[in-house]
Amino acid sequence: MRKIYLIVLAVFAIGIIVVGILIFQKSTNQAKQNQQQSQQPVVTDNNPSESDKKVDIPLVRARERVTKKPFGIKISPENSPVQPERFLGYHTGVDYEIFSGEENTDIQVFAICSGNLAAKRTISEYGGVLVQECNLENQAVTIIYGHIKLASAKQKVGDYITKGETLAILGNGYSTETDGERKHLHLGIHKGSGIILFGYVQSQADLANWIDFEAHLKSN
């Protein structure tokens, strides 16, 4: 009887230890999960705030989205913050990224100035692209909104678009709407009235023909 008692007692003790380990692991995993969730950006409701409306932003919380390819960065397949990379040269625009959790969310794109829609088409390197003629910094410019879902753009070529007006939504990542690229907005501003759609130029001097929109916002 004493041996049986000791065996039962040992099994009971082992059971308590196992349960304790399981509870500890569960609490540890939950703590890690909570920490990861707290580090993720809050998904935007995609409606401009009052402070957003005071500036000519292309996306809600635009400044927080410039995390990979700002204006003028020199890109190559070896040093690019986006992998795999297929482009080479100096970036002529500003890339506005999506936040974690926005992969399947409709992200609105707003006009950063007032002017006519000059082009609405699908082309290589961009997928869907809209081009708007505007005046910015006291000169004529063309605005390139790249990686757009064209089916969501209601305006027609020649239509006048008001600053802050909704143009479209971002194209789905890694689809024909973005020409296989991730879901993001490429915003390029070329000086002059000609439609120049280069996303990259091969010399730093050629960047003088383009405007850094983030620098423009800071100076206004």
Secondary structure in CASP SS format (residue, H / E / C, confidence):
PFRMAT SS
TARGET T0000
AUTHOR 0000-0000-0000
METHOD secondary structure of the structure
MODEL  1
M C 1.00
R H 1.00
K H 1.00
I H 1.00
Y H 1.00
L H 1.00
I H 1.00
V H 1.00
L H 1.00
A H 1.00
V H 1.00
F H 1.00
A H 1.00
I H 1.00
G H 1.00
I H 1.00
I H 1.00
V H 1.00
V H 1.00
G H 1.00
I H 1.00
L H 1.00
I H 1.00
F H 1.00
Q H 1.00
K H 1.00
S H 1.00
T H 1.00
N H 1.00
Q H 1.00
A H 1.00
K H 1.00
Q H 1.00
N H 1.00
Q H 1.00
Q H 1.00
Q H 1.00
S H 1.00
Q H 1.00
Q C 1.00
P C 1.00
V C 1.00
V C 1.00
T C 1.00
D C 1.00
N C 1.00
N C 1.00
P C 1.00
S C 1.00
E H 1.00
S H 1.00
D H 1.00
K H 1.00
K C 1.00
V C 1.00
D C 1.00
I C 1.00
P C 1.00
L C 1.00
V C 1.00
R C 1.00
A H 1.00
R H 1.00
E H 1.00
R H 1.00
V C 1.00
T C 1.00
K C 1.00
K C 1.00
P C 1.00
F C 1.00
G C 1.00
I C 1.00
K E 1.00
I E 1.00
S C 1.00
P C 1.00
E C 1.00
N C 1.00
S C 1.00
P C 1.00
V C 1.00
Q C 1.00
P C 1.00
E C 1.00
R C 1.00
F C 1.00
L C 1.00
G E 1.00
Y E 1.00
H E 1.00
T C 1.00
G E 1.00
V E 1.00
D E 1.00
Y E 1.00
E E 1.00
I C 1.00
F C 1.00
S C 1.00
G C 1.00
E C 1.00
E C 1.00
N C 1.00
T C 1.00
D C 1.00
I C 1.00
Q E 1.00
V E 1.00
F E 1.00
A C 1.00
I C 1.00
C C 1.00
S C 1.00
G E 1.00
N E 1.00
L E 1.00
A E 1.00
A E 1.00
K E 1.00
R E 1.00
T E 1.00
I E 1.00
S C 1.00
E C 1.00
Y C 1.00
G E 1.00
G E 1.00
V E 1.00
L E 1.00
V E 1.00
Q E 1.00
E E 1.00
C E 1.00
N E 1.00
L E 1.00
E C 1.00
N C 1.00
Q E 1.00
A E 1.00
V E 1.00
T E 1.00
I E 1.00
I E 1.00
Y E 1.00
G E 1.00
H C 1.00
I E 1.00
K E 1.00
L H 1.00
A H 1.00
S H 1.00
A C 1.00
K C 1.00
Q C 1.00
K C 1.00
V C 1.00
G C 1.00
D C 1.00
Y E 1.00
I E 1.00
T C 1.00
K C 1.00
G C 1.00
E C 1.00
T E 1.00
L E 1.00
A E 1.00
I E 1.00
L E 1.00
G C 1.00
N C 1.00
G C 1.00
Y C 1.00
S C 1.00
T H 1.00
E H 1.00
T H 1.00
D C 1.00
G C 1.00
E C 1.00
R C 1.00
K C 1.00
H E 1.00
L E 1.00
H E 1.00
L E 1.00
G E 1.00
I E 1.00
H E 1.00
K E 1.00
G C 1.00
S C 1.00
G C 1.00
I C 1.00
I C 1.00
L C 1.00
F C 1.00
G C 1.00
Y E 1.00
V E 1.00
Q C 1.00
S C 1.00
Q H 1.00
A H 1.00
D H 1.00
L H 1.00
A H 1.00
N H 1.00
W E 1.00
I C 1.00
D C 1.00
F H 1.00
E H 1.00
A H 1.00
H H 1.00
L H 1.00
K H 1.00
S C 1.00
N C 1.00
END
